[in-house]
Amino acid sequence: MKPGIHPNYVESTITCSSCGTVVHTHATVPEIRVDLCSQCHPFYTGKQRIVDTAGRVDKFNQRRAASEKVQRAAKRREKAATKA
């Protein structure tokens, strides 16, 4: 290794600004701050929420229910036509 071209490898603390979790490790900077960590991120905690903006989830569910209703009616008409 060439001397003088490598960064200093120091002890570092990673701090989560959301939950306050502190992790001690080594890095080239002494302090790292993150917004989310594995202790508070919804994917890892299993507390994932659906953010409903302007009722989009409700609108989707209504369209889906209407589509299923139309498909059931079409199947009934098809069965009735084959029986007759």
Secondary structure, 3 states (H helix, E strand, C coil): CCCCCCCCCEEEEEEECCCCCEEEEEECCCEEEECCCCCCCHHHHCCCCCCCCCCHHHHHHHHHHHHHHHHHHHHHHHHHHHHC
